[in-house]
Amino acid sequence: MTEVMMVASIDAGAIDALGEERLDWRFKAIPASLHGMPVADVRANRPPLDDFGTPLLTLDAGALDHNVRTMARWADAAGIALAPHGKTTMAPQLWRRQLDAGAWGVTVANLPQLRVARAFGVRRVMLANALLDPAGLAWLAAELEKHPEFEFTSWVDSPRSVELMDEALRLARAQRRVDVCVEIGGPHGRTGVRDDGDARALADAVREAPTLRLTGLAGYEGALAHDASDEGRGAVDAYLRRMANLFGGLDYETDEPIVTAGGSSFFDQVADVLGGVGGRVVLRSGAYIVHDDGFYREISPFSRGAGDARLRSAMHGWARVVSRPEPALALLDAGKRDLPFDEGLPMPQLVRGKGPEAVEKAQVTAVNDQHAFLEDASVEVGDVVKLGLSHPCTALDKWTLIPVLDDAEADHPAVIDLVRTWF
């Protein structure tokens, strides 16, 4: 039996205990009729969506399951490991689904997210960033010493980063060396070493630091292209080939070094270019589990022919018409505080009880903090509009508890679960 099988990838007991949390005013998605009830009772009773007010964000159970299975099958067929980016959902319940489906680990972006992961016992975590905070490094050193099974990797992109990490870990009397990857960046990108010579020198600096261990090479191609045009895909391909060439030229302090890249837009290219370089290829896609009806629907490799299935949007907004001040204008009770808007405005899909015909020519043209401007819709004050959304990374962060529907396409969906988030 392997170590991965012997040690749980996440604390199932801590997640199961979420069912004991009692509902109250803290959770804006929850109607007063359910206050005082534990989450487990809601799951058992399956209240209808009609009992929930607006504004509201929901998840679709079938779409979540489909997306998890689809991505797991694709990664397995491609021969790469999947460490989904937990920042998309910050929901350990959903991380558990991904890990149970075979994910290698969970990725996080910062120290607070890392602490959430450890609070739920995630055994293998990659921090796709540099961890330089002395207090945070002291906490990490203690966590690594207390939990020998805990595997952690972070990134560095400068000699100064190495100096700061080493200094803080020495001061904390760290007993275990911290695994780090050298991060490679690109022109006009985000973080990461721009010059390959500097990257090799940085790798030497990591090996010389007694508190650190060089275990791989890391990067993020999504910062170099925002669309799937030939130009965008070409920039991604050139960057990944640079990573592949550099990966083979470094001396690592492990028998199985990591090369990691991949958001949710170009993971097919990551597999194609990095899949043959040796070591362990780790993909960090995060948005796939929720997907959307906007940005990721258009740019996902599955939408461009990768694999044998497409992802499905698992998130929807629900908003009520609260005003019809002009003949062609309706105001909904959901805005920037409730729904994502940074990668496209919400898209009307249907009116409850009236179907999609009522919004066939309608569009949301603007959002304020608590309102959306809906134009050219056949709606009345009091109607509830179902909305397609774009960009899950800025959707779930607005909700601490999210109802999960048995089928968002049904005439009368039922709430069969509640997903807790920590942002």
Secondary structure, 3 states (H helix, E strand, C coil): CCHHHHCCCCCHHHHHHHHHCECCCCCCCCCHHHCCCEHHHHHHHCCEHHHCCCCEEEEEHHHHHHHHHHHHHHHHHHCCEECCEHHHCCCHHHHHHHHHCCCCCEEECCHHHHHHHHHCCCCEEEECCCCCCHHHHHHHHHHHHHCCCCEEEEEECCHHHHHHHHHHHHHCCCCCCEEEEEEECCCCCCCCECCHHHHHHHHHHHHHCCCEEEEEEEECHHHHCCCCCHHHHHHHHHHHHHHHHHHCCCCCCCCCCEEEECCCCCHHHHHHHHCCCCCEEEECCCHHHCCCCCHHHHHCHHHHCCCCCCCCCCEEEEEEEEEEEECCEEEECCCCCCCCCCCCCCEEEEECCCEHHHHCCCEEEEECCCCEEEECCCCCCCCEEEEECCCHHHCHHHCCEEEEECCCCCCCCEEEEEEECCC
